[in-house]
């Protein structure tokens, strides 16, 4: 779990993180939060590109 969180955190963060969660549940929740945030950014950017392209 620690290695999975470290690799996901390293690949998804744009800057070093300042808080390291201790429990596995907290790590999973932070990973889910980042995944939702990255998906939202991807949708907004793709929508903006689609509007510009038409």
mmCIF file of the N, C-alpha and C atoms, coordinates in Angstrom:
data_MODEL
# 
_entry.id   MODEL 
# 
loop_
_atom_site.group_PDB 
_atom_site.id 
_atom_site.type_symbol 
_atom_site.label_atom_id 
_atom_site.label_alt_id 
_atom_site.label_comp_id 
_atom_site.label_asym_id 
_atom_site.label_entity_id 
_atom_site.label_seq_id 
_atom_site.pdbx_PDB_ins_code 
_atom_site.Cartn_x 
_atom_site.Cartn_y 
_atom_site.Cartn_z 
_atom_site.occupancy 
_atom_site.B_iso_or_equiv 
_atom_site.pdbx_formal_charge 
_atom_site.auth_seq_id 
_atom_site.auth_comp_id 
_atom_site.auth_asym_id 
_atom_site.auth_atom_id 
_atom_site.pdbx_PDB_model_num 
ATOM 1   N N  . UNK A 1 1  ? 0.813   -1.184 0.000   1.00 0.00 ? 1  UNK A N  1 
ATOM 2   C CA . UNK A 1 1  ? 0.000   0.000  0.000   1.00 0.00 ? 1  UNK A CA 1 
ATOM 3   C C  . UNK A 1 1  ? 0.861   1.254  0.000   1.00 0.00 ? 1  UNK A C  1 
ATOM 4   N N  . UNK A 1 2  ? 1.938   1.228  0.765   1.00 0.00 ? 2  UNK A N  1 
ATOM 5   C CA . UNK A 1 2  ? 2.807   2.402  0.823   1.00 0.00 ? 2  UNK A CA 1 
ATOM 6   C C  . UNK A 1 2  ? 3.473   2.671  -0.520  1.00 0.00 ? 2  UNK A C  1 
ATOM 7   N N  . UNK A 1 3  ? 3.934   1.617  -1.171  1.00 0.00 ? 3  UNK A N  1 
ATOM 8   C CA . UNK A 1 3  ? 4.588   1.796  -2.471  1.00 0.00 ? 3  UNK A CA 1 
ATOM 9   C C  . UNK A 1 3  ? 3.602   2.267  -3.532  1.00 0.00 ? 3  UNK A C  1 
ATOM 10  N N  . UNK A 1 4  ? 2.388   1.731  -3.503  1.00 0.00 ? 4  UNK A N  1 
ATOM 11  C CA . UNK A 1 4  ? 1.365   2.164  -4.449  1.00 0.00 ? 4  UNK A CA 1 
ATOM 12  C C  . UNK A 1 4  ? 1.040   3.642  -4.254  1.00 0.00 ? 4  UNK A C  1 
ATOM 13  N N  . UNK A 1 5  ? 0.871   4.055  -3.007  1.00 0.00 ? 5  UNK A N  1 
ATOM 14  C CA . UNK A 1 5  ? 0.577   5.461  -2.731  1.00 0.00 ? 5  UNK A CA 1 
ATOM 15  C C  . UNK A 1 5  ? 1.734   6.359  -3.149  1.00 0.00 ? 5  UNK A C  1 
ATOM 16  N N  . UNK A 1 6  ? 2.946   5.945  -2.867  1.00 0.00 ? 6  UNK A N  1 
ATOM 17  C CA . UNK A 1 6  ? 4.113   6.753  -3.235  1.00 0.00 ? 6  UNK A CA 1 
ATOM 18  C C  . UNK A 1 6  ? 4.220   6.908  -4.750  1.00 0.00 ? 6  UNK A C  1 
ATOM 19  N N  . UNK A 1 7  ? 4.019   5.839  -5.493  1.00 0.00 ? 7  UNK A N  1 
ATOM 20  C CA . UNK A 1 7  ? 4.127   5.932  -6.953  1.00 0.00 ? 7  UNK A CA 1 
ATOM 21  C C  . UNK A 1 7  ? 2.987   6.763  -7.533  1.00 0.00 ? 7  UNK A C  1 
ATOM 22  N N  . UNK A 1 8  ? 1.784   6.592  -7.007  1.00 0.00 ? 8  UNK A N  1 
ATOM 23  C CA . UNK A 1 8  ? 0.650   7.388  -7.499  1.00 0.00 ? 8  UNK A CA 1 
ATOM 24  C C  . UNK A 1 8  ? 0.826   8.856  -7.144  1.00 0.00 ? 8  UNK A C  1 
ATOM 25  N N  . UNK A 1 9  ? 1.290   9.111  -5.939  1.00 0.00 ? 9  UNK A N  1 
ATOM 26  C CA . UNK A 1 9  ? 1.505   10.481 -5.491  1.00 0.00 ? 9  UNK A CA 1 
ATOM 27  C C  . UNK A 1 9  ? 2.574   11.164 -6.339  1.00 0.00 ? 9  UNK A C  1 
ATOM 28  N N  . UNK A 1 10 ? 3.618   10.464 -6.653  1.00 0.00 ? 10 UNK A N  1 
ATOM 29  C CA . UNK A 1 10 ? 4.696   11.024 -7.458  1.00 0.00 ? 10 UNK A CA 1 
ATOM 30  C C  . UNK A 1 10 ? 4.237   11.317 -8.883  1.00 0.00 ? 10 UNK A C  1 
ATOM 31  N N  . UNK A 1 11 ? 3.421   10.454 -9.455  1.00 0.00 ? 11 UNK A N  1 
ATOM 32  C CA . UNK A 1 11 ? 2.989   10.650 -10.833 1.00 0.00 ? 11 UNK A CA 1 
ATOM 33  C C  . UNK A 1 11 ? 1.860   11.659 -10.969 1.00 0.00 ? 11 UNK A C  1 
ATOM 34  N N  . UNK A 1 12 ? 1.041   11.837 -9.928  1.00 0.00 ? 12 UNK A N  1 
ATOM 35  C CA . UNK A 1 12 ? -0.126  12.704 -10.041 1.00 0.00 ? 12 UNK A CA 1 
ATOM 36  C C  . UNK A 1 12 ? 0.101   14.115 -9.511  1.00 0.00 ? 12 UNK A C  1 
ATOM 37  N N  . UNK A 1 13 ? 1.087   14.319 -8.685  1.00 0.00 ? 13 UNK A N  1 
ATOM 38  C CA . UNK A 1 13 ? 1.276   15.628 -8.058  1.00 0.00 ? 13 UNK A CA 1 
ATOM 39  C C  . UNK A 1 13 ? 2.087   16.550 -8.968  1.00 0.00 ? 13 UNK A C  1 
ATOM 40  N N  . UNK A 1 14 ? 1.721   17.808 -8.960  1.00 0.00 ? 14 UNK A N  1 
ATOM 41  C CA . UNK A 1 14 ? 2.465   18.806 -9.715  1.00 0.00 ? 14 UNK A CA 1 
ATOM 42  C C  . UNK A 1 14 ? 3.564   19.435 -8.876  1.00 0.00 ? 14 UNK A C  1 
ATOM 43  N N  . UNK A 1 15 ? 3.537   19.191 -7.595  1.00 0.00 ? 15 UNK A N  1 
ATOM 44  C CA . UNK A 1 15 ? 4.556   19.701 -6.685  1.00 0.00 ? 15 UNK A CA 1 
ATOM 45  C C  . UNK A 1 15 ? 4.704   18.718 -5.530  1.00 0.00 ? 15 UNK A C  1 
ATOM 46  N N  . UNK A 1 16 ? 5.733   18.863 -4.751  1.00 0.00 ? 16 UNK A N  1 
ATOM 47  C CA . UNK A 1 16 ? 5.878   17.958 -3.601  1.00 0.00 ? 16 UNK A CA 1 
ATOM 48  C C  . UNK A 1 16 ? 4.710   18.126 -2.632  1.00 0.00 ? 16 UNK A C  1 
ATOM 49  N N  . UNK A 1 17 ? 4.301   17.033 -2.054  1.00 0.00 ? 17 UNK A N  1 
ATOM 50  C CA . UNK A 1 17 ? 3.196   17.103 -1.103  1.00 0.00 ? 17 UNK A CA 1 
ATOM 51  C C  . UNK A 1 17 ? 3.733   17.441 0.279   1.00 0.00 ? 17 UNK A C  1 
ATOM 52  N N  . UNK A 1 18 ? 2.887   18.038 1.108   1.00 0.00 ? 18 UNK A N  1 
ATOM 53  C CA . UNK A 1 18 ? 3.347   18.459 2.422   1.00 0.00 ? 18 UNK A CA 1 
ATOM 54  C C  . UNK A 1 18 ? 2.805   17.581 3.545   1.00 0.00 ? 18 UNK A C  1 
ATOM 55  N N  . UNK A 1 19 ? 1.793   16.785 3.278   1.00 0.00 ? 19 UNK A N  1 
ATOM 56  C CA . UNK A 1 19 ? 1.189   15.946 4.311   1.00 0.00 ? 19 UNK A CA 1 
ATOM 57  C C  . UNK A 1 19 ? 1.205   14.500 3.839   1.00 0.00 ? 19 UNK A C  1 
ATOM 58  N N  . UNK A 1 20 ? 1.733   13.618 4.679   1.00 0.00 ? 20 UNK A N  1 
ATOM 59  C CA . UNK A 1 20 ? 1.739   12.194 4.352   1.00 0.00 ? 20 UNK A CA 1 
ATOM 60  C C  . UNK A 1 20 ? 0.752   11.480 5.266   1.00 0.00 ? 20 UNK A C  1 
ATOM 61  N N  . UNK A 1 21 ? -0.303  10.889 4.705   1.00 0.00 ? 21 UNK A N  1 
ATOM 62  C CA . UNK A 1 21 ? -1.268  10.186 5.545   1.00 0.00 ? 21 UNK A CA 1 
ATOM 63  C C  . UNK A 1 21 ? -0.662  8.921  6.131   1.00 0.00 ? 21 UNK A C  1 
ATOM 64  N N  . UNK A 1 22 ? -1.158  8.534  7.278   1.00 0.00 ? 22 UNK A N  1 
ATOM 65  C CA . UNK A 1 22 ? -0.612  7.388  7.983   1.00 0.00 ? 22 UNK A CA 1 
ATOM 66  C C  . UNK A 1 22 ? -1.387  6.112  7.677   1.00 0.00 ? 22 UNK A C  1 
ATOM 67  N N  . UNK A 1 23 ? -2.712  6.175  7.704   1.00 0.00 ? 23 UNK A N  1 
ATOM 68  C CA . UNK A 1 23 ? -3.515  4.962  7.556   1.00 0.00 ? 23 UNK A CA 1 
ATOM 69  C C  . UNK A 1 23 ? -3.748  4.625  6.085   1.00 0.00 ? 23 UNK A C  1 
ATOM 70  N N  . UNK A 1 24 ? -4.012  3.367  5.832   1.00 0.00 ? 24 UNK A N  1 
ATOM 71  C CA . UNK A 1 24 ? -4.271  2.916  4.463   1.00 0.00 ? 24 UNK A CA 1 
ATOM 72  C C  . UNK A 1 24 ? -5.563  3.519  3.925   1.00 0.00 ? 24 UNK A C  1 
ATOM 73  N N  . UNK A 1 25 ? -6.553  3.665  4.787   1.00 0.00 ? 25 UNK A N  1 
ATOM 74  C CA . UNK A 1 25 ? -7.824  4.257  4.358   1.00 0.00 ? 25 UNK A CA 1 
ATOM 75  C C  . UNK A 1 25 ? -7.628  5.698  3.904   1.00 0.00 ? 25 UNK A C  1 
ATOM 76  N N  . UNK A 1 26 ? -6.844  6.463  4.630   1.00 0.00 ? 26 UNK A N  1 
ATOM 77  C CA . UNK A 1 26 ? -6.580  7.850  4.250   1.00 0.00 ? 26 UNK A CA 1 
ATOM 78  C C  . UNK A 1 26 ? -5.820  7.909  2.930   1.00 0.00 ? 26 UNK A C  1 
ATOM 79  N N  . UNK A 1 27 ? -4.900  6.999  2.732   1.00 0.00 ? 27 UNK A N  1 
ATOM 80  C CA . UNK A 1 27 ? -4.149  6.972  1.477   1.00 0.00 ? 27 UNK A CA 1 
ATOM 81  C C  . UNK A 1 27 ? -5.073  6.668  0.302   1.00 0.00 ? 27 UNK A C  1 
ATOM 82  N N  . UNK A 1 28 ? -5.978  5.705  0.465   1.00 0.00 ? 28 UNK A N  1 
ATOM 83  C CA . UNK A 1 28 ? -6.923  5.373  -0.599  1.00 0.00 ? 28 UNK A CA 1 
ATOM 84  C C  . UNK A 1 28 ? -7.860  6.543  -0.891  1.00 0.00 ? 28 UNK A C  1 
ATOM 85  N N  . UNK A 1 29 ? -8.284  7.242  0.148   1.00 0.00 ? 29 UNK A N  1 
ATOM 86  C CA . UNK A 1 29 ? -9.171  8.384  -0.066  1.00 0.00 ? 29 UNK A CA 1 
ATOM 87  C C  . UNK A 1 29 ? -8.456  9.519  -0.792  1.00 0.00 ? 29 UNK A C  1 
ATOM 88  N N  . UNK A 1 30 ? -7.210  9.770  -0.454  1.00 0.00 ? 30 UNK A N  1 
ATOM 89  C CA . UNK A 1 30 ? -6.443  10.799 -1.162  1.00 0.00 ? 30 UNK A CA 1 
ATOM 90  C C  . UNK A 1 30 ? -6.202  10.411 -2.618  1.00 0.00 ? 30 UNK A C  1 
ATOM 91  N N  . UNK A 1 31 ? -5.946  9.135  -2.861  1.00 0.00 ? 31 UNK A N  1 
ATOM 92  C CA . UNK A 1 31 ? -5.752  8.676  -4.237  1.00 0.00 ? 31 UNK A CA 1 
ATOM 93  C C  . UNK A 1 31 ? -7.038  8.851  -5.042  1.00 0.00 ? 31 UNK A C  1 
ATOM 94  N N  . UNK A 1 32 ? -8.183  8.533  -4.440  1.00 0.00 ? 32 UNK A N  1 
ATOM 95  C CA . UNK A 1 32 ? -9.466  8.716  -5.126  1.00 0.00 ? 32 UNK A CA 1 
ATOM 96  C C  . UNK A 1 32 ? -9.734  10.188 -5.401  1.00 0.00 ? 32 UNK A C  1 
ATOM 97  N N  . UNK A 1 33 ? -9.417  11.039 -4.440  1.00 0.00 ? 33 UNK A N  1 
ATOM 98  C CA . UNK A 1 33 ? -9.618  12.473 -4.622  1.00 0.00 ? 33 UNK A CA 1 
ATOM 99  C C  . UNK A 1 33 ? -8.767  13.005 -5.771  1.00 0.00 ? 33 UNK A C  1 
ATOM 100 N N  . UNK A 1 34 ? -7.532  12.589 -5.826  1.00 0.00 ? 34 UNK A N  1 
ATOM 101 C CA . UNK A 1 34 ? -6.663  13.042 -6.926  1.00 0.00 ? 34 UNK A CA 1 
ATOM 102 C C  . UNK A 1 34 ? -7.137  12.512 -8.263  1.00 0.00 ? 34 UNK A C  1 
ATOM 103 N N  . UNK A 1 35 ? -7.614  11.272 -8.290  1.00 0.00 ? 35 UNK A N  1 
ATOM 104 C CA . UNK A 1 35 ? -8.104  10.698 -9.535  1.00 0.00 ? 35 UNK A CA 1 
ATOM 105 C C  . UNK A 1 35 ? -9.319  11.467 -10.042 1.00 0.00 ? 35 UNK A C  1 
ATOM 106 N N  . UNK A 1 36 ? -10.234 11.809 -9.146  1.00 0.00 ? 36 UNK A N  1 
ATOM 107 C CA . UNK A 1 36 ? -11.412 12.593 -9.532  1.00 0.00 ? 36 UNK A CA 1 
ATOM 108 C C  . UNK A 1 36 ? -10.997 13.982 -10.004 1.00 0.00 ? 36 UNK A C  1 
ATOM 109 N N  . UNK A 1 37 ? -10.048 14.601 -9.338  1.00 0.00 ? 37 UNK A N  1 
ATOM 110 C CA . UNK A 1 37 ? -9.582  15.932 -9.736  1.00 0.00 ? 37 UNK A CA 1 
ATOM 111 C C  . UNK A 1 37 ? -8.921  15.908 -11.111 1.00 0.00 ? 37 UNK A C  1 
ATOM 112 N N  . UNK A 1 38 ? -8.087  14.924 -11.349 1.00 0.00 ? 38 UNK A N  1 
ATOM 113 C CA . UNK A 1 38 ? -7.426  14.830 -12.657 1.00 0.00 ? 38 UNK A CA 1 
ATOM 114 C C  . UNK A 1 38 ? -8.428  14.538 -13.764 1.00 0.00 ? 38 UNK A C  1 
ATOM 115 N N  . UNK A 1 39 ? -9.429  13.716 -13.483 1.00 0.00 ? 39 UNK A N  1 
ATOM 116 C CA . UNK A 1 39 ? -10.466 13.431 -14.475 1.00 0.00 ? 39 UNK A CA 1 
ATOM 117 C C  . UNK A 1 39 ? -11.278 14.682 -14.783 1.00 0.00 ? 39 UNK A C  1 
ATOM 118 N N  . UNK A 1 40 ? -11.578 15.475 -13.763 1.00 0.00 ? 40 UNK A N  1 
ATOM 119 C CA . UNK A 1 40 ? -12.320 16.716 -13.963 1.00 0.00 ? 40 UNK A CA 1 
ATOM 120 C C  . UNK A 1 40 ? -11.523 17.698 -14.814 1.00 0.00 ? 40 UNK A C  1 
ATOM 121 N N  . UNK A 1 41 ? -10.257 17.827 -14.523 1.00 0.00 ? 41 UNK A N  1 
ATOM 122 C CA . UNK A 1 41 ? -9.395  18.704 -15.334 1.00 0.00 ? 41 UNK A CA 1 
ATOM 123 C C  . UNK A 1 41 ? -9.345  18.222 -16.778 1.00 0.00 ? 41 UNK A C  1 
ATOM 124 N N  . UNK A 1 42 ? -9.244  16.934 -16.971 1.00 0.00 ? 42 UNK A N  1 
ATOM 125 C CA . UNK A 1 42 ? -9.204  16.371 -18.318 1.00 0.00 ? 42 UNK A CA 1 
ATOM 126 C C  . UNK A 1 42 ? -10.490 16.668 -19.081 1.00 0.00 ? 42 UNK A C  1 
ATOM 127 N N  . UNK A 1 43 ? -11.631 16.531 -18.433 1.00 0.00 ? 43 UNK A N  1 
ATOM 128 C CA . UNK A 1 43 ? -12.914 16.809 -19.082 1.00 0.00 ? 43 UNK A CA 1 
ATOM 129 C C  . UNK A 1 43 ? -13.032 18.287 -19.440 1.00 0.00 ? 43 UNK A C  1 
ATOM 130 N N  . UNK A 1 44 ? -12.638 19.167 -18.534 1.00 0.00 ? 44 UNK A N  1 
ATOM 131 C CA . UNK A 1 44 ? -12.737 20.606 -18.800 1.00 0.00 ? 44 UNK A CA 1 
ATOM 132 C C  . UNK A 1 44 ? -11.817 21.009 -19.949 1.00 0.00 ? 44 UNK A C  1 
ATOM 133 N N  . UNK A 1 45 ? -10.610 20.507 -19.956 1.00 0.00 ? 45 UNK A N  1 
ATOM 134 C CA . UNK A 1 45 ? -9.667  20.844 -21.035 1.00 0.00 ? 45 UNK A CA 1 
ATOM 135 C C  . UNK A 1 45 ? -10.147 20.290 -22.369 1.00 0.00 ? 45 UNK A C  1 
ATOM 136 N N  . UNK A 1 46 ? -10.629 19.063 -22.387 1.00 0.00 ? 46 UNK A N  1 
ATOM 137 C CA . UNK A 1 46 ? -11.097 18.489 -23.647 1.00 0.00 ? 46 UNK A CA 1 
ATOM 138 C C  . UNK A 1 46 ? -12.329 19.226 -24.161 1.00 0.00 ? 46 UNK A C  1 
ATOM 139 N N  . UNK A 1 47 ? -13.181 19.674 -23.251 1.00 0.00 ? 47 UNK A N  1 
ATOM 140 C CA . UNK A 1 47 ? -14.347 20.464 -23.655 1.00 0.00 ? 47 UNK A CA 1 
ATOM 141 C C  . UNK A 1 47 ? -13.903 21.810 -24.234 1.00 0.00 ? 47 UNK A C  1 
ATOM 142 N N  . UNK A 1 48 ? -12.917 22.445 -23.621 1.00 0.00 ? 48 UNK A N  1 
ATOM 143 C CA . UNK A 1 48 ? -12.413 23.730 -24.121 1.00 0.00 ? 48 UNK A CA 1 
ATOM 144 C C  . UNK A 1 48 ? -11.780 23.562 -25.496 1.00 0.00 ? 48 UNK A C  1 
ATOM 145 N N  . UNK A 1 49 ? -11.057 22.480 -25.683 1.00 0.00 ? 49 UNK A N  1 
ATOM 146 C CA . UNK A 1 49 ? -10.436 22.225 -26.988 1.00 0.00 ? 49 UNK A CA 1 
ATOM 147 C C  . UNK A 1 49 ? -11.522 21.966 -28.037 1.00 0.00 ? 49 UNK A C  1 
ATOM 148 N N  . UNK A 1 50 ? -12.575 21.258 -27.629 1.00 0.00 ? 50 UNK A N  1 
ATOM 149 C CA . UNK A 1 50 ? -13.673 20.990 -28.553 1.00 0.00 ? 50 UNK A CA 1 
ATOM 150 C C  . UNK A 1 50 ? -14.411 22.256 -28.956 1.00 0.00 ? 50 UNK A C  1 
ATOM 151 N N  . UNK A 1 51 ? -14.579 23.187 -28.045 1.00 0.00 ? 51 UNK A N  1 
ATOM 152 C CA . UNK A 1 51 ? -15.258 24.444 -28.347 1.00 0.00 ? 51 UNK A CA 1 
ATOM 153 C C  . UNK A 1 51 ? -14.393 25.298 -29.263 1.00 0.00 ? 51 UNK A C  1 
ATOM 154 N N  . UNK A 1 52 ? -13.092 25.311 -29.005 1.00 0.00 ? 52 UNK A N  1 
ATOM 155 C CA . UNK A 1 52 ? -12.185 26.101 -29.853 1.00 0.00 ? 52 UNK A CA 1 
ATOM 156 C C  . UNK A 1 52 ? -12.105 25.519 -31.258 1.00 0.00 ? 52 UNK A C  1 
ATOM 157 N N  . UNK A 1 53 ? -12.155 24.193 -31.365 1.00 0.00 ? 53 UNK A N  1 
ATOM 158 C CA . UNK A 1 53 ? -12.010 23.545 -32.664 1.00 0.00 ? 53 UNK A CA 1 
ATOM 159 C C  . UNK A 1 53 ? -13.211 23.690 -33.582 1.00 0.00 ? 53 UNK A C  1 
ATOM 160 N N  . UNK A 1 54 ? -14.366 24.079 -33.047 1.00 0.00 ? 54 UNK A N  1 
ATOM 161 C CA . UNK A 1 54 ? -15.559 24.165 -33.907 1.00 0.00 ? 54 UNK A CA 1 
ATOM 162 C C  . UNK A 1 54 ? -15.798 25.550 -34.417 1.00 0.00 ? 54 UNK A C  1 
# 
